[in-house]
Amino acid sequence: MTELDKDLPLRADIARLDRLLESLLREQAGDEVVAEIRAIPAGAQQHDRSADALVARLTPQATSALVRACGLYSQLFNIAEDLHHARRRRAHQRAGSAPQQGSLARALSHIHEAGVDFGRLNHALQEASVSAVLTAHPTEVQRQSVLDGHRAVRKFLAQLSSPEITPEEEQELEAKLQRVIHTLWQTTEIRPFKMTVADEIENGVAYHPLSFFQAIPALYERLGKQVRELWGEDAAIPSFLRVGSWIGGDRDGNPNVDAKVLRHAVTRQAEVAFKHYFYELAGLYRELSLSSRHVQVSASVQTLAAASPDTAISRREEPYRLALASIEGRLSALAARLGLPLRGRWTAGEAYASTAELQADLHTVSHSLAAHGSALLLDGRLGKLIRAVDVFGFFLMPLDLRQHAEKHAGVVSELFAHANLEQYDALDEAARVRVLLRELATPRLLYSPFLSYSADSEKELAIFREAALVQQQFGVDAIAQCIISNCATVSDILALALLAKESGLLRLDGGTPRISLNLVPLFETIADLDASAGIMQQLFALPWYQQLLRSRGGVQEVMLGYSDSNKDGGYFTSQWELYQAEQRLVRVFDAAGVKMRLFHGRGGSVGRGGGPSYEAIMAQPAGTVVGRIRITEQGEIITSKFADPDNATRNLEALVAAALESTLTHCDSCVSDESVLAELSGHAFSTYRALVESDGFMQYFMEATPISAIAKLNIGSRPASRKTLASIKDLRAIPWVFSWSQSRVMLPGWYGFGSAVRAFLDAHGDEAGLAQLRFLHQASPFFQVMLSNMEQVLAKADLQIARRYAALLGDAALADRLFGQLQGEFDKTLAAFFAITGQQKLLQGNPTLARSLDTRLPYLDALNLLQVELLRRLRDQPDDADALYAIHLTINGISAGLRNSG
């Protein structure tokens, strides 16, 4: 079958959507809009200036309709593509094709072929810790109402592709599909209100019923089955894969998060978990109608049955139903004690004190079924529920706390001042470490309820106290991480430890410190990455901290920031500095005998560390994964990865597969010529810094991208900058990347690489230097992945469109100068990429993405032309609310077309 034949179902879906949408547009917007939506995208893709003229002549009403239409086309085509990818995966499975890269089957096969015995595999599973962490970082511009419509479109398209569908059923399904598209057209795509943290919490918990409750237990089941098939033994697989969250615990730059919000986040998460458990228990109650006339049960089940609140006479001979009613009653009692607004069918019983007690009762049912001829029933709903309770607990997902190091230091300084101790903020680093260790060694608290403290300090301490209470009520794993943004010193970590002690999260047990959460330094800038290993070495040299680590199983987590390091040093330097930092950290941790878990703060775009997770993990330096890894997932990437059970399973499976494969088969001898990479990084850094520090650069950024409109877009509860939009340093990395993506420059994903290669070739000779780089491309996973991710960015960039944004500048000379630099560097980067890889065109080895872009680019390019025109109108009339709204619609549409823009 040719690639063309394989894509026939996709083309059929796109043709159907195109027909239905055109019919809707003729009815709702008129023939003129339909004609324009055919003409402008075609002209935009060919860079025909007549398309610009046509856009400039559009009335505001026609502009708005055209923007909405192009955006809806992009969204619908994305849905068709995602469905087609799922269809192709199933076709491969039916055909018995070799397992695909990133699958558990392929990873386990590689591990088995490498000669890894069961004992070593089992040890790796017991030590493993893999987590995808959802954040509320604002790059998801679409509303949940719109996303619900997208899921309905996918469902109806899937049903329409069934080979068994009748003509009558096809007609009915197409009518349903048409109604959904009609609703999407008449639904406001963007939020007319500022999101609150509560809104973000609702968005975050929505993915569990959508996918995680189904995908995660199924993934564990698949892993166990495949291990058994390859090694012939059953592995006791712990729940090492979890989904975590920052939403409601991340205070860095978000003044809206306080103790009340933290409590709401945990309570809302628990509500979703309990609702799932009640639903599954009700399902088990219906299924386990086994009669005592036909089966025997264990004494433990009899005990549960005897205490059952289910007094119906019809249940007297159904011991499993009686036992499940007891379980549901105890769970209802716990829901009441936790203040959750839901109950099961039965409410009598003693509240569970821990998830272990609930699991014990479920295992009682499971063991009895296995021992009395009903083992077949274990692999269904009951087995998945037992796994779900182990994974989701009473809190659904572990919630991380995060705050800037300066905020922690401010609270410590005030505590010291009120206790008549040293002036903390005036101390040097050595003195800070000394006084912090002194206070950490005594059970005495510095805080006094009889003194007055600043609102900021009271707010921070209240959050830590609430976290301690949450751990007591919902389980210690409900809040297990506390992250220090902009960590730059040992005292930054010890200051957080002191705040934990003040709130009961850290206690002294016979003089030995014990803490109930992990203290996680986040190293973000290039300078911080460079210093990270030294900071951790100093920390591990403290006997007090070594004692503290024992209470955390000897595991220390370190978070690495991809976004700010990119904004600080550019794409190549950021990637290389992260790689080197990881290598240095491995050496420091090994020397100290501490287990390392890295937390990768990646975004969706390549400029923020995005790209395929499997390849990224496999390209990590040796010794950095060892079965333990956490990765952030944010914005529109959460929707694309986890809104559908199949996609969620595939993406979580890739994390697990890469973590295990990297741990058990990692090539220690993989080439990464550090001298070459360091030289390239130095040149790339100089080129990048010369651009961002050049005269007028901030003016160019502010006027030649839609940053000002993005700052007014209601896509998150946090402001776009920490201080002022006139400063790159204070601008958040997300709107920085988002703005360059919208203007199609995609600067954070490539700038500096072309000049770096040119300088390297000038120093080493074109022939010899290029031979070195080509060898590195063949032998270094790091360099391969870096170039592969950059290739995707280059394919989505369009400097001819970017030139139109540059024309928005009031200073034409500045526009010409800086755009000339962008164009020159882009040309150098393309030339370097082709010379190193030997490719003739971009995406030569990725026909799937090439086809995808070919489908979407006409509408994406049209949206860019419309956005430029609207920005021009808004510049001329700053109070034009309709123009601003239409710009926001273009941002939505371009984001959908690019798919990973933030």
C-alpha positions in Angstrom: 0.0 0.0 0.0 1.4 3.4 -1.0 1.4 6.5 1.3 -1.3 7.9 -1.0 -3.5 4.9 -0.4 -2.9 5.0 3.4 -4.1 8.6 3.4 -7.3 8.0 1.5 -9.5 7.9 4.7 -7.9 11.1 5.9 -8.6 12.8 2.5 -12.2 11.5 2.7 -12.6 13.0 6.2 -11.1 16.4 5.1 -13.3 16.5 2.0 -16.4 15.8 4.2 -15.5 18.5 6.7 -14.7 20.9 3.9 -18.1 20.3 2.2 -20.0 20.7 5.5 -18.1 23.8 6.5 -18.5 25.4 3.1 -22.3 24.7 3.2 -22.5 26.3 6.7 -20.4 29.4 5.6 -22.6 30.0 2.5 -25.7 29.9 4.8 -24.2 31.9 7.7 -21.7 34.3 6.1 -22.6 34.4 2.4 -21.0 33.5 -0.9 -18.5 36.4 -0.7 -16.8 35.0 2.4 -16.6 31.5 0.8 -15.0 33.0 -2.3 -12.5 34.9 -0.1 -11.7 31.9 1.9 -10.7 30.1 -1.3 -8.7 33.1 -2.7 -6.9 34.5 0.3 -5.3 31.3 1.6 -4.1 30.3 -1.9 -2.6 33.8 -2.4 -1.1 33.9 1.1 0.7 30.5 0.6 2.2 31.6 -2.7 3.1 35.0 -1.1 1.0 36.8 -3.8 0.8 40.4 -2.8 -2.7 40.6 -4.3 -3.8 38.6 -1.2 -2.6 41.5 1.0 -4.5 43.9 -1.0 -7.7 41.8 -0.8 -7.3 41.6 3.0 -6.8 45.3 3.3 -10.1 45.9 1.5 -12.2 43.7 3.8 -14.8 45.2 5.9 -14.5 44.6 9.7 -17.5 42.2 9.5 -16.0 40.3 6.5 -12.6 40.2 8.3 -14.1 38.7 11.4 -16.0 36.1 9.4 -12.9 35.1 7.4 -10.8 34.9 10.6 -13.3 32.6 12.2 -13.6 30.5 9.1 -9.9 30.0 8.6 -9.5 29.1 12.3 -12.3 26.6 12.2 -10.9 25.0 9.1 -7.5 24.5 10.9 -9.2 23.1 14.0 -11.3 20.6 12.0 -8.4 19.5 9.9 -6.4 18.9 13.1 -9.1 16.6 14.4 -9.2 14.6 11.2 -5.4 14.2 11.4 -5.4 13.0 14.9 -8.1 10.5 14.1 -6.2 9.3 11.1 -3.0 8.8 13.2 -5.0 6.6 15.6 -6.5 4.8 12.7 -3.1 4.0 11.3 -1.8 2.8 14.6 -4.7 0.4 14.8 -4.0 -0.8 11.3 -0.4 -1.5 12.2 -1.5 -3.5 15.2 -4.1 -5.5 13.2 -1.4 -6.3 10.5 1.0 -7.5 13.2 3.6 -4.9 12.2 6.7 -4.5 14.3 6.1 -2.3 17.4 6.5 1.4 16.7 9.2 3.5 18.3 8.0 4.8 21.7 5.8 1.8 22.4 6.2 -0.4 25.5 6.4 -3.4 23.2 9.4 -2.1 21.3 11.2 -0.8 24.4 10.7 -4.1 26.3 11.8 -6.1 23.2 15.0 -4.0 23.1 15.6 -4.5 26.8 15.1 -8.3 26.4 17.3 -8.5 23.4 20.0 -6.6 25.3 20.2 -9.6 27.7 18.6 -7.8 30.7 17.4 -10.5 33.0 14.1 -10.4 35.0 15.8 -9.6 38.3 17.4 -6.4 36.8 14.2 -5.4 35.1 12.2 -5.9 38.2 14.6 -3.9 40.3 14.3 -1.0 37.7 10.5 -1.2 38.0 10.7 -1.0 41.8 13.0 2.0 41.7 11.1 3.8 38.8 9.3 7.1 39.2 7.8 8.7 36.1 5.4 11.6 36.1 3.8 14.0 33.7 3.0 17.2 35.5 0.1 19.4 34.3 0.7 23.2 34.6 -1.6 26.1 34.0 1.0 28.0 31.9 -1.1 30.1 29.5 -0.7 28.8 26.0 -4.1 27.0 25.6 -6.3 29.6 24.0 -9.4 27.5 23.3 -12.3 27.3 25.8 -13.4 24.0 27.2 -16.8 24.4 25.4 -14.9 24.5 22.1 -12.8 21.5 23.1 -15.9 19.6 23.9 -17.2 20.3 20.4 -13.9 19.1 19.0 -14.3 15.8 20.8 -17.8 15.4 19.4 -16.5 16.0 15.9 -13.8 13.3 16.4 -16.4 10.8 17.7 -18.8 11.3 14.8 -15.9 11.2 12.2 -14.7 7.9 13.8 -18.2 6.4 13.6 -18.6 7.6 10.0 -15.5 5.6 9.0 -16.9 2.3 10.2 -17.0 -0.2 7.3 -20.3 -1.6 8.7 -22.2 1.7 8.6 -25.5 1.7 6.7 -26.6 4.6 4.4 -29.2 5.6 6.9 -26.8 5.6 9.8 -24.3 7.7 7.7 -27.0 10.2 6.9 -27.9 10.5 10.6 -24.2 10.8 11.8 -23.4 13.4 9.2 -26.4 15.4 10.4 -25.0 15.2 13.9 -21.6 16.3 12.7 -23.2 19.2 10.8 -25.0 20.3 14.0 -21.7 20.2 16.0 -19.9 22.3 13.3 -22.8 24.7 13.3 -22.6 25.0 17.1 -18.8 25.6 16.9 -19.4 28.4 14.4 -21.8 30.2 16.7 -19.8 29.6 19.9 -17.4 32.3 21.2 -14.0 30.8 20.7 -12.1 32.9 23.2 -12.9 33.8 26.7 -14.6 37.2 27.2 -13.4 37.1 30.8 -10.1 36.7 32.7 -9.5 33.2 33.9 -9.2 32.5 37.6 -7.1 29.8 39.2 -10.4 28.0 39.9 -11.1 27.9 36.2 -7.6 26.5 35.6 -8.2 23.9 38.3 -11.5 22.8 36.5 -9.6 22.5 33.2 -6.9 20.4 34.9 -9.2 17.9 36.6 -11.2 17.4 33.4 -8.6 15.1 31.8 -9.1 12.4 34.3 -12.6 11.4 33.3 -11.7 12.1 29.7 -8.7 9.8 29.6 -6.5 9.2 32.6 -8.9 7.0 34.5 -9.0 4.7 31.5 -5.5 5.1 30.2 -3.3 4.7 33.3 -4.7 1.4 34.7 -4.8 0.0 31.2 -1.1 1.0 30.7 -0.1 -0.9 33.9 -2.1 -3.9 32.7 -0.3 -3.8 29.3 3.1 -3.5 31.0 2.5 -6.5 33.2 1.3 -8.6 30.3 4.2 -7.8 28.0 6.8 -8.4 30.8 5.1 -11.8 31.4 5.2 -12.7 27.7 8.9 -11.8 27.3 10.4 -13.0 30.6 7.9 -15.6 31.6 7.5 -14.2 35.1 4.9 -11.9 36.8 6.4 -8.6 38.0 4.9 -6.9 41.1 4.7 -3.5 39.3 4.4 -0.6 41.7 2.4 2.5 40.7 5.5 4.4 39.5 3.6 6.3 36.7 1.5 9.2 37.9 0.1 12.5 36.6 0.9 15.5 38.8 -0.2 19.1 38.9 1.0 22.6 39.6 -2.5 24.1 39.3 -3.4 25.7 42.6 0.0 25.3 44.1 2.2 27.4 41.8 2.6 30.9 43.3 5.6 32.1 41.3 4.4 35.3 39.8 0.8 34.5 40.4 -0.6 36.5 43.4 -4.0 34.8 43.0 -2.8 31.6 44.6 -3.2 31.4 48.4 -4.1 28.9 51.1 -7.8 29.0 50.1 -7.0 28.3 46.5 -4.7 25.4 47.5 -7.5 23.9 49.6 -9.9 24.3 46.7 -7.5 22.6 44.3 -7.0 19.6 46.6 -10.7 19.3 47.4 -11.8 19.6 43.8 -9.2 17.0 42.8 -10.4 14.7 45.6 -14.0 15.1 44.5 -13.1 13.9 41.0 -11.3 10.9 42.4 -14.1 9.9 44.7 -16.7 10.3 42.0 -14.7 7.8 39.9 -14.5 5.4 42.8 -18.2 5.5 43.5 -19.0 5.0 39.8 -16.7 2.0 39.7 -18.0 0.5 42.9 -21.5 0.8 41.6 -20.4 -1.0 38.5 -18.8 -3.8 40.5 -22.0 -4.0 42.6 -24.0 -4.6 39.4 -21.4 -7.1 38.1 -20.6 -9.3 41.2 -24.0 -10.9 41.6 -22.4 -14.2 42.6 -24.6 -16.2 44.9 -23.5 -18.1 48.0 -25.5 -21.0 46.6 -22.9 -21.4 43.9 -19.6 -19.9 45.3 -17.8 -19.9 48.5 -16.2 -16.7 49.9 -13.3 -16.0 52.3 -13.8 -15.3 56.0 -12.7 -11.7 55.4 -15.4 -11.2 52.7 -17.9 -12.6 55.2 -16.8 -10.1 57.8 -17.3 -7.3 55.3 -20.7 -8.7 54.3 -21.8 -8.9 57.9 -21.1 -5.2 58.4 -22.9 -4.2 55.2 -25.4 -1.3 55.3 -27.2 -3.0 52.4 -30.2 -4.6 54.2 -32.2 -5.5 51.1 -33.6 -9.1 51.4 -32.6 -9.7 47.8 -29.0 -9.4 48.8 -28.8 -11.9 51.6 -27.3 -14.6 49.3 -24.9 -12.2 47.5 -21.9 -11.8 49.7 -19.8 -9.8 47.3 -22.5 -7.2 46.8 -22.9 -6.9 50.6 -19.1 -6.5 50.9 -19.0 -3.8 48.2 -21.8 -1.9 50.0 -19.6 -1.9 53.1 -16.7 -0.5 51.2 -18.9 2.2 49.6 -20.3 3.1 53.0 -16.9 3.6 54.5 -15.8 5.7 51.4 -18.9 7.8 51.8 -18.1 8.4 55.4 -14.6 9.6 54.4 -16.1 11.9 51.7 -18.2 13.5 54.4 -15.3 13.9 56.8 -13.2 15.6 54.1 -16.1 17.9 53.2 -16.6 16.6 49.7 -20.1 17.3 48.2 -20.8 13.7 47.1 -21.7 10.4 48.5 -22.2 6.8 47.4 -25.4 4.8 47.6 -24.6 3.7 51.1 -23.2 6.1 53.7 -22.9 4.1 56.9 -19.6 2.9 58.2 -16.3 4.0 59.7 -14.4 6.4 57.4 -11.2 5.0 55.9 -8.1 6.4 57.6 -5.9 5.8 54.5 -5.8 4.5 51.0 -4.1 1.4 52.4 -7.3 0.5 54.2 -9.4 0.9 51.1 -7.0 -1.1 49.1 -7.0 -3.9 51.7 -10.8 -4.2 51.5 -10.6 -4.3 47.7 -7.9 -6.9 47.9 -10.0 -8.9 50.2 -12.7 -9.2 47.5 -10.0 -9.9 44.9 -8.3 -12.7 46.9 -11.6 -14.3 47.6 -12.6 -14.4 44.0 -9.2 -15.8 43.0 -9.4 -18.5 45.7 -12.9 -19.7 44.9 -13.0 -20.2 41.2 -13.6 -16.7 39.9 -10.0 -15.5 39.0 -11.3 -14.5 35.6 -13.2 -11.6 37.1 -10.0 -10.0 38.5 -8.7 -8.5 35.2 -11.8 -6.4 34.6 -13.3 -3.5 36.6 -12.0 -4.7 40.0 -8.3 -4.9 38.9 -8.5 -1.5 37.3 -10.1 0.0 40.4 -7.4 -1.5 42.7 -4.8 0.1 40.5 -6.7 3.4 40.3 -6.8 3.7 44.1 -3.1 3.0 44.3 -2.4 5.6 41.6 -4.9 8.4 42.4 -5.3 7.9 46.1 -7.7 10.3 47.8 -6.3 13.3 46.1 -6.3 12.4 42.3 -2.8 13.8 41.5 0.1 15.1 43.7 0.1 18.8 43.8 3.4 20.7 43.7 4.0 23.9 45.5 6.3 26.5 43.8 7.5 30.0 44.7 10.3 32.3 43.8 13.4 32.1 46.1 13.2 35.8 46.8 9.8 35.3 48.3 11.0 32.6 50.6 14.0 34.7 51.6 11.7 37.7 52.4 9.6 35.6 54.8 12.8 34.2 56.5 14.1 37.7 56.8 11.0 38.9 58.6 10.9 35.9 60.9 14.5 36.6 61.9 13.7 40.3 62.5 10.7 39.6 64.7 12.7 37.1 66.7 15.4 39.7 67.3 18.0 37.6 65.4 20.4 38.6 62.6 19.4 40.9 59.8 19.0 38.0 57.4 18.9 40.0 54.1 22.2 41.7 55.0 24.1 38.5 55.5 26.5 37.0 52.9 25.9 33.4 51.7 28.2 31.7 54.2 26.5 33.5 57.1 23.0 32.7 55.8 23.8 29.0 55.7 25.3 29.1 59.2 22.3 30.8 60.8 19.8 28.7 58.9 21.5 25.5 60.0 21.4 26.8 63.6 17.7 27.3 63.5 17.0 24.1 61.7 18.8 22.1 64.4 16.4 23.3 67.1 12.7 22.5 67.6 12.1 26.2 68.5 9.8 28.0 66.1 10.5 31.6 65.1 6.9 32.6 64.4 4.9 34.0 67.2 1.1 34.3 67.0 1.3 37.4 69.2 3.3 39.5 66.7 2.2 41.2 63.5 3.7 40.2 60.2 3.4 41.5 56.7 0.6 40.3 54.5 3.0 38.5 52.1 4.7 36.6 55.0 1.3 35.6 56.5 0.1 34.5 53.1 3.2 32.3 52.5 3.2 30.7 55.9 -0.6 30.1 55.6 0.1 28.1 52.4 2.7 25.9 54.1 0.4 25.3 57.1 -2.5 24.4 54.7 -0.1 22.0 52.9 0.7 20.2 56.2 -3.1 19.9 56.9 -3.8 18.6 53.5 -1.1 15.9 54.0 -2.8 14.8 57.2 -6.2 14.7 55.7 -5.7 13.4 52.2 -2.4 11.5 52.5 1.2 12.6 52.6 1.6 12.2 48.8 -1.1 14.7 48.2 1.6 17.4 48.3 5.0 15.9 47.8 7.1 18.6 46.1 8.1 22.2 46.9 9.9 23.9 44.1 12.2 26.9 44.5 12.1 29.1 41.3 15.3 31.0 40.5 17.3 28.9 43.0 20.9 30.3 43.0 22.4 29.3 46.4 22.4 26.7 49.1 20.7 29.1 51.4 17.7 29.3 49.0 17.1 25.6 49.7 17.7 25.8 53.4 15.4 28.9 53.7 12.6 26.7 52.3 13.5 24.0 54.8 13.1 26.5 57.6 9.6 27.5 56.3 8.7 23.8 56.2 9.8 23.5 59.8 7.8 26.5 60.8 4.6 24.9 59.4 5.1 21.3 60.6 6.2 19.8 57.3 9.7 19.3 58.7 10.1 17.9 62.2 12.9 16.9 64.5 12.7 13.2 65.6 15.2 12.8 68.5 17.2 15.6 66.9 17.1 14.0 63.4 15.3 16.0 60.8 12.5 14.4 58.9 10.5 16.1 56.1 7.3 15.1 54.4 7.9 16.7 51.0 10.8 17.1 48.6 12.8 20.4 48.4 13.3 20.9 44.7 15.7 23.6 43.4 14.8 25.0 40.0 17.8 26.1 37.9 16.6 28.3 35.1 19.1 30.8 33.6 22.3 29.9 31.8 24.3 31.1 34.9 22.2 29.0 37.2 22.6 25.9 35.1 26.3 26.4 35.1 26.3 26.8 38.9 23.8 24.0 39.7 26.3 21.1 40.2 28.4 23.3 42.6 25.3 24.3 44.6 24.2 20.7 45.0 27.8 19.6 45.9 27.9 22.2 48.7 24.4 21.1 49.9 25.3 17.4 50.0 28.4 18.3 52.0 26.2 19.4 54.9 25.7 16.5 57.4 22.3 18.0 58.4 21.1 17.8 54.8 22.3 14.3 54.4 20.2 13.3 57.4 17.2 15.1 55.9 17.6 13.2 52.6 17.3 9.8 54.4 13.8 10.7 55.3 13.1 11.0 51.6 14.6 7.6 50.7 17.9 9.2 49.7 16.3 10.8 46.6 16.9 14.4 45.6 14.9 16.0 42.8 16.4 18.8 40.7 14.3 20.8 38.2 15.8 22.3 35.1 14.2 25.2 33.3 14.1 25.1 29.5 12.1 28.3 28.9 14.2 30.9 30.8 17.5 29.4 29.7 16.3 29.6 26.1 15.3 33.3 26.6 18.6 33.9 28.3 21.0 32.1 25.8 19.1 31.1 22.7 18.2 27.6 21.4 21.5 25.9 20.9 23.2 27.2 24.0 20.2 26.5 26.2 20.1 22.9 25.0 23.9 22.4 25.4 24.0 24.0 28.8 21.2 21.8 30.0 23.0 18.7 28.7 26.2 19.7 30.4 24.5 20.6 33.7 22.9 17.1 33.7 26.3 15.5 33.2 27.8 17.5 36.0 24.9 16.7 38.3 25.3 13.0 37.7 28.9 13.2 38.8 28.0 15.2 42.0 25.1 12.8 42.9 27.2 9.7 42.3 30.0 11.1 44.5 27.6 11.9 47.3 25.7 8.6 47.1 22.4 10.4 46.4 19.8 9.2 44.0 18.8 11.8 41.4 15.5 12.5 39.9 15.4 15.2 37.2 12.3 17.3 36.6 12.3 18.8 33.1 10.4 22.1 32.9 9.6 21.8 29.2 7.0 23.7 27.2 5.1 22.8 24.0 7.3 24.7 21.6 10.9 23.7 20.7 12.1 27.0 22.0 10.8 25.9 25.4 12.2 22.4 25.3 9.3 20.8 23.4 9.5 18.0 20.9 8.8 14.3 21.0 9.2 13.0 24.6 10.5 9.6 23.7 13.4 11.0 21.6 14.1 13.7 24.2 14.5 11.2 27.0 16.6 8.7 25.0 19.0 11.6 24.1 19.6 12.4 27.8 23.1 12.0 29.1 24.0 8.6 30.5 23.0 8.2 34.2 20.5 11.1 34.2 17.3 9.0 33.9 17.8 5.8 35.9 14.1 5.1 35.9 13.2 8.5 37.5 12.0 11.4 35.5 9.3 14.1 35.7 8.3 16.3 32.8 5.9 19.3 32.7 3.0 19.3 30.3 1.3 22.6 29.6 -1.1 24.7 27.6 -2.4 23.3 24.3 0.0 20.3 24.6 -2.2 18.9 27.4 -5.2 18.9 25.2 -3.4 17.4 22.2 -1.8 14.7 24.3 -4.4 13.8 26.9 -7.9 14.8 25.8 -8.5 11.4 24.2 -7.8 8.0 25.9 -5.9 6.6 22.9 -3.6 9.7 22.7 -3.2 9.7 26.5 -2.2 6.0 26.5 0.3 6.5 23.7 1.9 9.6 25.2 2.2 8.2 28.7 3.4 4.9 27.2 6.2 6.8 25.5 7.4 8.3 28.8 7.5 4.9 30.5 9.1 3.2 27.5 11.8 5.8 27.2 12.5 5.8 31.0 12.9 2.0 31.1 14.8 1.7 27.9 17.2 4.6 28.7 17.8 3.1 32.2 18.5 -0.5 31.1 20.0 -0.1 27.6 21.5 3.4 27.5 24.6 3.6 25.4 27.4 4.9 27.6 29.7 5.1 24.6 27.5 7.4 22.5 29.5 10.1 20.9 29.0 13.7 22.0 32.2 15.6 21.1 32.1 18.2 23.8 34.7 20.4 22.3 32.8 20.8 19.1 29.5 21.3 20.8 31.0 23.8 23.2 32.5 25.8 20.4 29.2 25.8 18.5 27.4 26.9 21.7 29.8 29.8 22.3 29.3 31.2 18.8 25.5 30.7 19.0 25.4 32.5 22.3 27.3 35.5 21.1 25.1 35.8 18.0 21.9 35.5 20.0 23.0 38.0 22.7 24.2 40.4 20.1 20.6 40.4 18.6 18.6 40.7 21.8 21.0 43.4 23.3 21.1 45.5 20.1 19.6 48.9 20.0 15.9 48.9 19.3 15.4 45.2 19.7 12.7 45.5 22.4 10.9 48.0 20.2 11.0 45.6 17.3 9.7 42.8 19.5 6.8 44.9 20.9 5.7 46.3 17.5 6.5 43.4 15.1 4.8 40.7 17.1 1.3 40.5 18.7 2.8 40.6 22.2 0.6 43.5 23.3 -2.6 41.7 22.2 -1.4 38.4 23.8 -1.0 40.2 27.1 -4.7 41.1 26.9 -5.8 37.6 25.9 -7.7 35.7 28.7 -5.7 32.5 28.6 -4.4 32.3 32.1 -4.6 33.7 35.6 -1.0 35.0 35.6 0.1 38.3 34.1 2.3 38.2 31.0 5.3 39.7 32.7 6.6 39.9 36.3 7.3 43.6 36.1 7.1 45.4 32.7 6.7 44.4 29.1 9.6 46.7 28.2 12.1 44.3 29.8 13.2 41.0 28.3 14.5 39.9 31.6 11.1 40.3 33.3 9.0 39.1 30.4 7.8 35.6 31.0 9.3 33.0 28.7 5.9 31.8 27.5 4.6 35.0 25.8 8.1 35.5 24.5 8.0 32.3 22.6 4.3 32.6 21.8 4.8 36.0 20.2 7.6 34.8 17.9 5.5 31.8 16.9 2.5 33.9 16.0 4.6 36.2 13.8 6.2 33.1 12.2 9.7 34.0 13.0 10.0 31.1 15.5 13.2 32.8 16.7 13.6 30.9 20.0 13.9 27.6 18.1 16.8 28.3 15.7 18.4 31.7 16.0 22.2 31.6 16.3 22.8 28.1 15.0 23.6 29.2 11.4 26.2 31.7 12.5 27.7 29.2 14.9 28.2 26.6 12.1 29.6 29.3 9.8 32.1 30.3 12.5 33.0 26.7 13.1 33.6 26.0 9.4 35.7 29.2 9.1 37.9 28.0 12.0 38.3 24.4 10.9 37.8 24.6 7.1 34.7 23.9 5.2 35.5 20.3 4.3 37.1 19.1 7.6 34.7 21.1 9.8 31.6 19.8 7.9 32.9 16.2 8.2 33.1 16.6 12.0 29.6 18.0 12.1 28.2 15.2 9.9 29.9 12.6 12.0 28.4 14.2 15.1 25.0 14.1 13.5 25.3 10.4 12.9 26.8 9.5 16.3 25.3 11.9 18.9 21.7 11.4 20.0 21.8 14.9 21.5 22.8 16.5 18.2 20.3 14.4 16.3 17.4 15.4 18.5 18.5 19.0 18.6 18.6 19.2 14.8 15.3 17.2 14.4 13.4 19.6 16.7 15.0 22.6 15.0 13.9 21.2 11.6 10.2 21.2 12.7 10.6 24.9 13.7 12.2 25.9 10.4 9.4 24.2 8.5 6.8 26.2 10.3 8.7 29.5 10.1 8.0 31.8 7.2 10.2 34.9 6.9 8.2 36.3 4.0 5.2 36.5 6.4 7.5 37.7 9.2 8.5 40.6 6.8 4.9 41.8 6.9 5.0 42.0 10.7 8.3 44.0 10.5 6.5 46.5 8.3 4.3 47.4 11.3 7.2 49.2 13.0 6.9 52.9 13.1 10.7 53.1 12.5 11.3 51.8 9.0 15.1 51.9 9.3 15.0 49.8 12.5 12.6 47.3 10.8 14.9 46.9 7.8 18.0 46.5 10.0 16.7 44.0 12.4 14.6 42.0 9.9 17.7 41.9 7.7 19.6 40.2 10.6 16.7 37.7 11.1 16.6 36.9 7.4 20.4 36.5 7.2 20.6 34.2 10.2 17.6 32.2 8.9 19.3 31.7 5.6 22.5 30.6 7.3 20.6 28.2 9.6 18.9 26.6 6.6 22.2 26.2 4.8 23.9 24.7 7.9 21.0 22.3 8.4 21.0 21.0 4.8 24.8 20.7 4.8 25.0 18.7 8.0 22.0 16.4 7.4 22.4 16.0 3.6 18.7 16.6 3.1 17.4 18.4 0.1 14.3 19.8 1.8 12.8 20.2 5.2 10.9 17.3 6.7 12.3 15.0 4.1 12.3 12.1 6.6 9.0 13.1 8.2 6.3 12.8 5.5 3.5 12.7 8.0 4.3 16.2 9.4 5.0 17.4 5.9 1.6 16.3 4.8 0.0 17.8 7.9 1.6 21.2 7.2 0.7 21.2 3.6 -3.0 20.7 4.7 -2.9 23.5 7.3 -0.5 26.1 5.9 -3.0 27.8 3.4 -5.3 28.7 6.3 -2.5 29.4 8.7 -0.8 31.8 6.2 -4.1 33.5 5.6 -4.6 34.0 9.3 -1.2 35.6 9.5 -2.1 38.1 6.8 -5.3 38.9 8.5 -3.5 39.3 11.9 -1.0 41.8 10.3 -3.9 43.9 8.9 -5.8 43.8 12.2 -2.7 44.9 14.1 -2.3 47.8 11.7 -5.9 48.8 12.3 -5.5 48.6 16.0 -2.3 50.6 15.9 -4.2 53.4 14.1 -7.2 53.1 16.4 -6.0 51.7 19.8 -9.6 51.6 21.2 -11.0 49.5 18.4 -12.5 46.6 20.5 -13.7 44.7 17.4 -10.2 44.7 16.0 -8.7 43.5 19.2 -11.3 40.7 19.4 -10.5 39.7 15.8 -6.8 39.7 16.6 -7.5 37.3 19.5 -9.4 35.1 17.1 -6.3 35.0 14.8 -4.1 34.1 17.7 -6.4 31.2 18.5 -6.4 30.1 14.9 -2.7 30.4 14.4 -2.0 28.5 17.6 -4.3 25.7 16.4 -2.5 25.6 13.0 1.0 25.5 14.6 -0.2 23.0 17.3 2.8 23.6 19.6 3.3 27.4 19.7 3.8 28.2 23.4 
